[in-house]
Amino acid sequence: MIAGILLALGAAFSWALSSVLSKMIMERISPLSLNIVRLLISGLVYLGMFLVLPFPNKPILWWLIVIASGVLGFTVADFMFLKGMKEVGVSRASILVTPHPILTMILAHYFLGRPLNSGIFLGAFLIVLAVIILLSESGNRESKTSFEGVLWIFGAEALWTVAVLLTDWLVENESPLLITGLRIIGGSIGAIFFVPSVLKEVKRISIRDYVWIVIITFLGTVIGQYLFVMAIRLVTSSIATPITESSPIMATILAAFILKEEITERIFISIILAFVGVILIGIFM
C-alpha cells in the first residue's frame, strides 16, 4: 500500500517538474503545439516498445475502450482545458478542475467498488483545499471569468474523470506498462487530427526546444503516466488520484528553486495542507 502512495507521489513530482519546464518553453511555443508534439513523441516511444512486447489476446471492445480512454484523457480533455484556460486564465482554470479527484473517488467507489471512508475523503479535501489556496493567490491577476470557458473546463474535468475510471478498470488484471502505452498511443492518434492547425508553428521549433520537449515528454507523459497507472493498480484510482493532486504544490516548490519564484505565506500553508492530506490517505486507506 505504501508503495502505491510513493508511486502516486512520484507521478505528481514528474508532472510538477514537467509543468515547470513547460512553463519555461511555452514562452516560445503555444500550449496546443507543445501538447500535440508531446503526444506524438510519447506515442512513438511506446509504439517502439510494443514491437518487442507481446500483446494480450483481447476482444475488439477492450481495445476500443483502451484507445478511447487515451483519446478522451490526453487529446480531447487536454484540448478543452487549454481552450477554457485561454478564456478564464490559468489560476481560475486550475481551481475549476480541483474537484476532479473527489469526483473520481466517489464514482470509483460506486461503480468500481473502490475504498472510500471519511479519512480518505478528508485527506483528498485537504489536498484540493491546498491547491485552491495556492492558485487563488494570483486570481486577481487573471482574466475575467467566461461562462464559455467554464463550460470547456468542466467538460475537460468530466472527460478526465471518465478516462481515469476506465484506466482503473482496465489495469486491474493487466500490465500497467501495457495500459499506459496503449492509452498514450490512443491519445497520439487523436493528436494527429490537430497537426494541420499547428504545423506551421511546429516547423519553426528549434532543435534546442525539441530537446526540451523530449525531456518534458519523458517526465510528464512517459514516466509520470506509468507511475500513475502503477499507483492505480496498487491502491486504486480513489486513492492515487487525490494524491497526485499535490502536483501543483510540488511545482510551486520547484519553481521557487528553478525559476526563483517567491514562496509566500499562502504557498507555505498549501504545502502543509497537502502534506497532511497525503498522510491521512496513507493512514486510512
C-alpha positions in Angstrom: 0.0 0.0 0.0 2.8 2.4 0.9 4.4 1.6 -2.4 1.2 2.8 -4.2 1.3 6.1 -2.3 5.0 6.6 -3.2 4.3 5.8 -6.8 1.5 8.4 -6.9 3.8 10.9 -5.3 6.4 10.1 -7.9 3.9 10.7 -10.6 3.0 14.0 -9.1 6.6 15.0 -8.9 7.2 14.1 -12.5 4.2 16.1 -13.6 5.3 19.0 -11.4 8.8 19.1 -12.9 7.3 18.7 -16.4 5.0 21.7 -15.7 7.8 23.9 -14.6 9.9 23.1 -17.7 6.7 23.5 -19.8 6.2 27.0 -18.3 9.7 27.9 -19.5 9.3 26.6 -23.0 5.8 28.0 -23.5 7.3 31.4 -23.7 8.3 30.4 -27.3 5.8 27.6 -28.1 2.0 27.6 -27.8 0.4 25.1 -25.3 -1.5 23.4 -28.1 1.6 22.8 -30.2 3.5 21.6 -27.1 0.7 19.1 -26.3 0.5 17.8 -29.8 4.2 17.3 -30.2 4.5 15.7 -26.8 1.7 13.2 -27.5 3.2 12.2 -30.9 6.7 11.7 -29.4 5.4 9.6 -26.5 3.2 7.6 -28.8 6.2 6.7 -30.9 8.2 5.7 -27.8 5.5 3.3 -26.6 4.9 2.0 -30.1 8.6 1.1 -30.3 8.4 -0.7 -27.0 5.4 -2.7 -28.2 7.2 -4.0 -31.2 9.2 -6.3 -28.9 6.4 -6.9 -26.2 3.6 -9.5 -26.5 0.1 -8.1 -27.0 -2.8 -9.6 -24.9 -5.4 -11.5 -26.7 -8.4 -9.3 -26.0 -11.7 -8.7 -27.8 -12.1 -5.7 -30.1 -14.3 -3.9 -27.5 -11.5 -4.0 -25.0 -9.1 -2.4 -27.4 -11.6 0.3 -28.3 -12.1 1.2 -24.7 -8.3 1.5 -24.1 -7.9 3.7 -27.1 -11.0 5.7 -26.2 -9.6 6.4 -22.7 -6.4 7.8 -24.2 -8.2 10.0 -26.8 -10.6 11.3 -24.1 -7.9 11.9 -21.4 -4.9 13.1 -23.5 -6.3 14.6 -26.7 -9.9 15.9 -26.2 -9.8 16.7 -22.5 -6.4 18.5 -22.7 -7.6 20.5 -25.7 -10.8 21.5 -23.8 -8.7 22.5 -20.8 -6.4 24.7 -22.9 -9.4 26.2 -24.6 -11.0 27.1 -21.3 -7.7 28.3 -19.8 -7.4 30.8 -22.6 -10.8 32.2 -21.7 -10.6 32.3 -17.9 -6.9 32.3 -17.1 -4.5 29.8 -15.6 -5.4 30.2 -11.9 -9.2 30.1 -12.3 -8.9 27.1 -14.7 -6.8 25.2 -12.2 -9.2 26.0 -9.4 -12.2 24.8 -11.5 -10.7 21.3 -12.0 -9.7 20.7 -8.4 -13.0 18.8 -7.7 -11.7 16.2 -10.2 -10.1 13.9 -7.6 -13.1 13.9 -5.3 -15.5 13.3 -8.2 -13.2 10.4 -9.2 -13.2 9.0 -5.7 -17.0 9.0 -5.4 -17.6 7.5 -8.9 -14.9 4.8 -8.4 -16.5 3.9 -5.1 -20.0 3.4 -6.5 -19.1 2.0 -10.0 -16.0 0.0 -9.3 -16.3 -0.7 -5.5 -13.1 1.2 -4.6 -12.5 2.1 -1.0 -13.9 5.3 0.4 -14.1 6.4 4.0 -14.1 9.7 5.9 -10.3 9.6 6.4 -9.6 9.2 2.7 -12.2 11.8 1.8 -10.8 14.3 4.4 -7.2 13.8 3.0 -8.4 14.4 -0.5 -10.3 17.5 0.6 -7.2 18.9 2.3 -5.1 18.4 -0.9 -7.8 20.1 -3.0 -8.0 22.9 -0.5 -4.3 23.4 -0.6 -4.4 23.7 -4.4 -7.2 26.2 -4.2 -5.4 28.4 -1.6 -2.2 28.3 -3.7 -3.9 29.1 -7.0 -6.3 31.8 -5.7 -3.3 33.9 -4.7 -2.8 35.1 -8.3 -6.5 35.0 -9.2 -6.8 38.8 -9.2 -4.2 38.9 -12.0 -6.0 36.6 -14.3 -8.6 37.3 -17.0 -12.3 37.7 -16.2 -14.3 34.6 -15.8 -16.0 33.5 -19.1 -19.1 31.3 -18.9 -18.0 29.6 -22.2 -14.5 29.0 -20.7 -16.0 27.5 -17.5 -18.0 25.0 -19.7 -14.9 24.0 -21.6 -13.1 23.3 -18.3 -16.0 21.4 -16.7 -16.1 19.3 -19.9 -12.4 18.6 -19.6 -12.8 17.6 -15.9 -15.6 15.2 -16.8 -13.6 13.5 -19.5 -10.5 13.2 -17.3 -12.7 11.5 -14.7 -14.1 9.1 -17.2 -10.6 8.4 -18.5 -9.2 7.6 -15.0 -12.1 5.3 -14.2 -11.6 3.4 -17.5 -7.9 3.1 -16.6 -8.7 1.8 -13.2 -11.0 -0.8 -14.6 -8.5 -1.8 -17.4 -5.4 -2.0 -15.3 -6.9 -4.4 -12.7 -5.7 -7.5 -14.5 -3.2 -6.1 -17.0 0.3 -4.7 -17.1 0.5 -1.0 -16.2 3.1 -0.5 -18.9 0.7 -2.0 -21.5 -2.2 0.1 -20.4 -0.2 3.3 -20.2 1.3 2.8 -23.6 -1.9 1.9 -25.3 -3.7 4.9 -23.8 -0.9 7.3 -24.9 -0.9 5.7 -28.4 -4.6 6.3 -28.4 -4.0 9.9 -27.4 -1.4 10.4 -30.1 -3.8 9.0 -32.7 -6.2 11.7 -31.7 -3.4 14.3 -31.8 -2.8 13.6 -35.5 -6.1 15.4 -36.3 -4.7 18.6 -34.7 -1.5 18.5 -36.7 -2.7 20.7 -39.6 -3.6 23.5 -37.2 -0.1 23.6 -35.6 2.1 22.5 -38.5 3.4 26.0 -39.3 4.5 26.6 -35.7 5.9 23.1 -35.3 8.2 23.7 -38.3 9.6 26.8 -36.6 10.6 25.0 -33.4 14.3 25.0 -32.8 16.4 21.8 -32.2 17.1 23.1 -28.7 13.4 23.4 -27.9 12.8 20.0 -29.3 15.3 18.6 -26.8 13.3 20.3 -24.0 10.1 18.9 -25.4 11.6 15.4 -25.4 12.6 15.9 -21.7 9.1 17.2 -20.8 7.5 14.3 -22.7 9.5 11.7 -20.8 8.9 13.3 -17.4 5.2 14.0 -17.8 3.8 11.6 -20.4 6.0 8.6 -20.2 7.4 8.3 -16.6 4.6 10.3 -14.9 1.8 8.4 -16.6 3.4 5.0 -16.0 3.9 5.7 -12.3 0.3 6.9 -12.1 -1.1 3.7 -13.6 1.1 1.6 -11.4 -0.2 3.5 -8.4 -3.8 2.9 -9.6 -3.1 -0.8 -9.8 -1.8 -0.9 -6.3 -4.1 1.4 -4.4 -7.0 2.2 -7.0 -7.9 5.5 -8.5 -9.9 6.7 -5.5 -6.6 7.0 -3.6 -4.0 7.6 -6.3 -5.9 10.5 -8.0 -6.2 12.8 -4.9 -2.5 12.2 -4.0 -1.4 13.3 -7.5 -3.4 16.4 -7.0 -0.5 17.6 -4.9 1.4 18.1 -8.1 0.7 21.9 -8.3 2.2 22.2 -4.8 5.4 20.4 -5.8 5.5 22.6 -9.0 5.4 25.7 -6.8 8.4 24.4 -4.7 10.3 23.5 -7.8 9.5 26.9 -9.4 11.0 28.6 -6.3 14.3 26.8 -6.8 14.4 26.7 -10.6 12.6 29.9 -11.6 13.4 31.8 -8.4 9.7 32.4 -7.6 8.8 33.6 -4.1 7.3 31.2 -1.6 4.6 33.2 0.1 2.6 32.6 3.3 -0.3 31.0 1.3 2.2 28.7 -0.5 3.6 27.6 2.8 0.0 26.9 4.1 -0.7 24.9 0.9 2.3 22.8 1.3 1.4 21.9 4.9 -2.2 21.1 4.0 -1.1 18.9 1.1 1.4 17.0 3.3 -1.3 16.3 5.9 -3.7 15.2 3.2 -1.3 12.6 1.9 -0.6 11.4 5.4 -4.3 11.0 6.1 -4.9 9.0 2.9 -2.0 6.7 3.9 -3.4 6.1 7.4 -7.0 5.4 6.4 -6.5 3.6 3.1 
